[in-house]
Amino acid sequence: MELRDVSTITEGLRGEIRKAVVGQDEVVDLMLVSLLCGGHVLLEGVPGTAKTLLAQSFAAGLSLRFGRIQFTPDMMPGDLLGTNLFDFRTSSFNLTRGPIFTDILLADEINRTPPKTQAALLQAMNERNVTIDGTTHPLGEAFMVVATQNPIEQQGTYPLPEAQLDRFLFKINLAYPNRDEEFAIVARHGHRAAMPKLAEFGLASVVSEEQLLAARALVGGIALGEPLVGYIVDLVRTTREHPAIETGASPRAATMLASASRARAATQGRDFVIPDDVKDIALPLLRHRIVLAPNAEIDGLVADKVILELIDQVAVPR
């Protein structure tokens, strides 16, 4: 695979997603970056901003297995992972696989289930394996979680544990569309009250698993010079020194930022990383990895504002 083939893959996926989703181009770009470097994404937005439709359209463009699970307060880890059931005919235990055994997993409204069940995703997201009754089961190299959550509801929701948040490459905030986009949404979907079915839009699978894994291998070889490695390290380390931040980003954030910067460069048709690649993805990559100090929250500061200040302060390599 060559660099131009990566561009063909990303443009093909963009085209399929646009058949169903209006706007959200920046969100789609970040999802493509995550796909190319093997990361997971958390989509956060108020109801009606096309989180679920976006995830479904994204998966429809890939020739991969797609699974969905609707998280609820009474869900247990076994409902996600599966369980071993005793077969009286063979006098043995057989694994009944849960919905996590797929390639693209839509974890819808992930913050509606307790931390115990949320934590069942940790090993899967980090190692692409799950352990059930002491036996490890592989999920495949293409495994990716696309999770959604609603930021405005508090009743019946549970904050995601910091350890789990750290496994998401990006936390992407979905904003309201502008007027032109909303006009196009109403024109396209305004003849129905229910959520549209993907079959109505004729989405096609344009990327195979073999193409995806080859693209990831190519992205891993994108040039990242020492000055940019230093820039990434300095940016992450600054989050641990800012007075408004109680807990800064971990070394995992730095390695993920390097990997995602390579993928960002590839989506732009370059075989080398430039500072803008790092700056363009730093906010969604870091916003869920810091904990603000209590006095900063009292003063009305939010994570996004602090991170943008840090991006402006850290010297950019020439």
C-alpha positions in Angstrom: 0.0 0.0 0.0 1.1 3.5 -0.8 0.3 6.9 0.7 -2.2 7.7 -2.1 -4.1 4.6 -1.3 -4.6 5.9 2.3 -6.1 9.0 0.7 -8.4 6.9 -1.4 -9.6 5.0 1.6 -10.3 8.1 3.7 -12.1 9.9 0.8 -14.2 6.8 0.1 -15.3 6.6 3.7 -16.0 10.4 3.9 -18.2 10.0 0.8 -20.2 7.1 2.2 -20.8 8.9 5.6 -22.0 12.0 3.8 -24.8 10.1 2.1 -26.4 9.9 5.6 -24.9 12.5 7.8 -24.9 16.3 7.0 -22.0 18.3 8.3 -19.8 17.1 11.2 -16.8 17.1 8.9 -14.3 17.7 11.7 -15.8 14.9 13.7 -15.5 12.5 10.7 -11.9 13.6 10.2 -11.0 12.7 13.8 -12.8 9.4 13.5 -10.8 8.6 10.4 -7.5 9.5 12.2 -8.6 7.2 15.0 -9.3 4.4 12.6 -5.9 4.7 10.9 -4.0 4.5 14.2 -6.2 1.9 15.9 -7.7 4.1 18.5 -11.1 4.3 20.1 -13.4 7.4 20.2 -15.9 8.8 22.6 -18.6 11.0 21.0 -20.3 13.4 23.3 -23.3 15.5 22.3 -26.8 16.5 23.2 -29.6 14.3 21.9 -30.3 14.8 18.2 -26.8 15.6 17.0 -26.5 12.4 15.0 -24.1 10.5 17.3 -25.6 7.1 16.6 -26.2 7.7 12.9 -22.7 8.9 12.5 -21.3 5.7 14.2 -23.5 3.5 12.1 -22.6 5.3 8.9 -18.9 5.1 9.8 -19.2 1.3 10.3 -21.2 0.8 7.2 -18.3 2.0 5.0 -16.1 -0.7 6.4 -16.2 -4.4 5.4 -16.0 -5.4 9.1 -18.3 -6.9 11.6 -20.5 -4.4 13.4 -22.1 -4.8 16.8 -24.1 -2.5 19.0 -25.0 -2.5 22.6 -27.4 -0.2 24.4 -26.0 0.4 27.8 -28.5 0.4 30.7 -28.2 0.8 34.5 -29.0 -2.9 35.1 -26.4 -4.3 32.6 -23.7 -6.6 34.0 -20.2 -7.4 32.6 -21.4 -10.8 31.3 -24.0 -9.1 29.2 -21.2 -7.4 27.3 -18.5 -10.1 27.3 -20.6 -13.3 27.3 -20.5 -16.3 29.6 -19.7 -20.0 29.8 -22.9 -22.1 29.9 -23.0 -25.7 30.8 -24.2 -28.1 28.0 -25.8 -31.2 29.6 -25.6 -33.0 26.3 -21.8 -32.8 26.1 -21.1 -32.3 29.9 -18.9 -29.3 29.0 -19.0 -25.6 29.2 -19.5 -23.6 26.0 -18.9 -19.9 25.6 -21.9 -17.8 24.6 -20.2 -14.8 23.1 -21.4 -11.3 24.0 -21.7 -8.3 21.6 -18.1 -7.3 22.3 -17.0 -10.0 19.9 -17.1 -7.8 16.8 -14.8 -5.4 14.9 -16.6 -2.1 15.3 -18.5 -1.8 18.5 -21.1 0.9 19.0 -21.3 1.4 22.8 -24.4 3.6 22.8 -25.0 5.8 25.9 -22.0 4.3 27.7 -22.5 6.5 30.7 -25.8 4.9 31.5 -24.2 1.7 32.9 -22.4 1.4 36.2 -18.5 1.6 36.4 -18.3 -2.2 37.0 -19.7 -2.9 33.5 -17.9 0.0 31.9 -14.6 -1.4 33.3 -15.3 -4.7 31.4 -14.2 -2.7 28.3 -10.8 -1.9 29.7 -8.9 -5.0 28.6 -10.7 -5.1 25.3 -9.8 -1.5 24.4 -6.2 -1.8 25.6 -5.2 -5.3 24.4 -8.0 -6.3 22.0 -8.5 -9.4 24.2 -11.1 -10.3 26.8 -10.7 -12.8 29.6 -13.7 -14.9 30.6 -13.4 -17.4 33.4 -9.6 -17.3 33.2 -9.4 -17.9 29.4 -8.2 -15.1 27.1 -10.1 -14.7 23.8 -8.8 -12.4 21.0 -11.0 -9.8 19.4 -9.0 -9.1 16.3 -6.7 -6.4 15.2 -9.4 -4.3 13.7 -11.4 -4.0 16.9 -12.5 -0.4 17.6 -15.0 1.1 20.1 -17.2 4.0 19.1 -18.9 5.1 22.3 -21.6 7.8 22.7 -22.8 9.7 25.7 -25.1 12.6 26.6 -23.5 15.4 28.6 -26.7 17.0 29.9 -28.5 14.2 31.7 -27.4 13.4 35.2 -30.2 11.1 36.5 -29.4 7.5 35.8 -25.9 8.1 34.5 -22.4 7.3 35.8 -19.2 9.2 35.1 -16.7 7.1 33.2 -13.7 6.1 35.3 -10.5 8.0 34.5 -8.7 4.7 33.7 -11.3 4.0 31.0 -11.4 7.5 29.6 -7.6 7.2 29.1 -8.2 4.3 26.7 -10.1 6.5 24.3 -7.9 8.2 21.8 -10.3 11.1 21.3 -13.2 12.6 23.2 -15.1 14.4 20.4 -17.7 17.0 21.2 -20.5 17.2 18.7 -21.8 20.8 18.3 -25.1 22.0 16.9 -25.0 22.4 13.1 -24.9 25.8 11.5 -28.0 27.2 9.8 -27.1 25.9 6.3 -26.4 22.4 7.6 -29.6 22.3 9.7 -31.5 23.4 6.6 -30.0 20.5 4.7 -30.8 18.1 7.6 -34.4 19.1 7.6 -34.6 18.9 3.8 -33.1 15.4 3.8 -34.7 13.9 6.9 -37.8 16.1 7.6 -40.3 13.7 6.0 -40.0 11.3 8.9 -40.1 11.4 12.7 -38.2 8.2 13.4 -34.5 7.8 12.9 -33.6 7.0 9.3 -32.5 3.5 8.3 -29.1 3.2 6.7 -30.5 1.0 3.9 -32.4 4.1 2.6 -29.1 5.9 1.8 -27.4 3.1 -0.1 -24.2 3.1 1.9 -21.6 0.6 0.6 -18.5 -1.0 2.2 -15.5 0.6 0.6 -12.7 -0.6 2.9 -11.7 -4.2 3.6 -10.0 -5.4 6.7 -6.9 -6.2 4.7 -6.8 -2.6 3.4 -7.3 -1.2 6.8 -4.5 -3.2 8.4 -2.2 -2.3 5.5 -3.0 1.4 5.9 -2.2 1.2 9.7 1.1 -0.4 8.9 1.9 2.4 6.5 0.8 5.1 9.0 3.1 3.7 11.6 6.1 4.5 9.3 5.2 8.1 8.8 8.2 10.3 9.6 8.2 12.0 13.0 11.3 14.0 13.6 13.0 14.5 17.0 12.0 18.1 17.3 8.4 17.1 16.9 8.8 14.3 19.4 10.2 16.9 21.8 7.2 19.2 21.1 4.7 16.4 21.9 6.5 15.5 25.1 6.7 19.1 26.2 3.0 19.7 25.4 2.0 16.7 27.5 4.4 17.4 30.4 3.1 21.0 30.6 -0.3 19.6 31.6 1.3 18.3 34.8 2.8 21.7 35.6 -0.1 24.1 35.0 -1.6 25.5 38.3 -5.2 25.0 37.1 -4.6 21.2 36.5 -4.7 18.8 39.5 -3.8 15.7 37.4 -2.1 16.0 34.1 -1.9 13.7 31.1 0.1 10.4 31.4 2.9 9.1 29.1 0.2 7.1 27.3 -1.2 10.4 26.1 2.2 11.3 24.6 2.5 8.1 22.7 -1.1 8.3 21.5 -0.5 11.9 20.4 2.5 10.8 18.3 0.6 7.9 16.7 -2.5 10.1 16.0 -0.3 12.8 14.5 1.1 10.3 12.0 -2.4 9.3 11.0 -3.4 13.0 10.7 -0.4 13.5 8.3 -1.5 10.5 6.2 -5.0 11.8 5.9 -3.5 15.1 4.6 -1.5 13.2 2.0 1.9 13.7 3.7 4.5 11.1 4.7 5.9 13.3 7.4 4.3 15.1 10.5 4.3 18.9 10.9 3.5 20.9 14.0 -0.1 21.6 12.8 -0.9 17.9 12.8 -0.1 17.9 16.5 -1.9 21.1 17.3 -5.1 20.1 15.3 -5.6 17.0 17.4 -4.2 18.0 20.8 -7.5 19.3 22.2 -9.7 16.2 21.6 -6.9 14.0 22.7 -6.1 15.7 25.9 -9.5 17.1 27.1 -10.5 13.9 28.9 -7.1 13.2 30.3 -6.7 16.0 32.7 -8.4 16.8 36.0 -8.9 20.4 36.9 -8.0 21.7 40.4 -11.1 22.5 42.5 -10.2 26.2 42.7 -10.0 26.3 38.9 -13.5 24.9 38.6 -14.7 27.4 41.1 -13.2 30.2 39.0 -15.2 28.8 36.0 -12.3 27.3 34.0 -13.0 24.4 31.8 -10.6 21.8 30.4 -10.8 23.0 26.8 -9.9 26.5 27.7 -6.9 25.4 29.7 -5.6 23.1 27.0 -5.9 25.7 24.3 -3.8 28.1 26.5 -1.2 25.4 26.9 -1.1 24.8 23.1 -0.5 28.5 22.6 2.3 28.6 25.3 4.4 25.6 24.3 7.1 26.6 21.7 6.5 25.1 18.3 9.6 23.7 16.6 10.7 25.3 13.4 
